[in-house]
Amino acid sequence: MIVGGGLDVYASGMNEFRRTRTSALRAGLPLALLCALTIGCAGRNVEQAPVPAPPPDRAASLQSDLDELAGGGAPGEAHLLAEAAMAESARLAVEYRMARPALFNNVLVNVGLKERGLCWHWTEDLFAALRRLPLSSYELHWGIAHRGRLFREHNSLVVTARGESFASGIVLDPWRESGALYWVAVREDRYPWEPR
């Protein structure tokens, strides 16, 4: 009796497993087709051309924002940091062979067609490059938004004036525009940033 009951439960469980698996496959079919179609776009004709050098006025604008962040007392460091952040972002875009938009590039990384290019890759590599700069007026922080939320988590570099709060900083986000450095004040960004 116990054995028979056990077999009935087992058979019932296997039937439920088969129904669930079939439903999951049917539900995932549209996503699989979408991935297959978009992966086909990753051929040589779509390879990303090198990101051009940023216009001088963009670098000057970032430099101005960084200098203001430090209270106007570090124009040389602000210039060094702005130039290095823009140049490294452009270099990484070439290294990662970035496809646009950034979310499409994420799909290519996640299915294994590219090795790097997710937001945390950008943060890791940009952070490593900028840490080598001789900065005395600024501090670099790893920022994270929507921590642990699948498909929503975002990472980026945050620059603050030395000794100032994380919330007073500027987000340096090369991922958002596929290598063309984007920056915004932490308090003004759409992402709810916090230090990692």
Secondary structure as GFF3:
##gff-version 3
##sequence-region A 1 196
A	DSSP	alpha_helix	2	39	.	.	.	ID=ss1
A	DSSP	three_ten_helix	40	42	.	.	.	ID=ss2
A	DSSP	three_ten_helix	44	46	.	.	.	ID=ss3
A	DSSP	alpha_helix	56	69	.	.	.	ID=ss4
A	DSSP	alpha_helix	75	96	.	.	.	ID=ss5
A	DSSP	alpha_helix	102	110	.	.	.	ID=ss6
A	DSSP	alpha_helix	119	131	.	.	.	ID=ss7
A	DSSP	beta_strand	138	145	.	.	.	ID=ss8
A	DSSP	beta_strand	154	161	.	.	.	ID=ss9
A	DSSP	three_ten_helix	166	168	.	.	.	ID=ss10
A	DSSP	beta_strand	170	173	.	.	.	ID=ss11
A	DSSP	beta_strand	182	185	.	.	.	ID=ss12
A	DSSP	three_ten_helix	186	188	.	.	.	ID=ss13
A	DSSP	beta_strand	193	195	.	.	.	ID=ss14
###
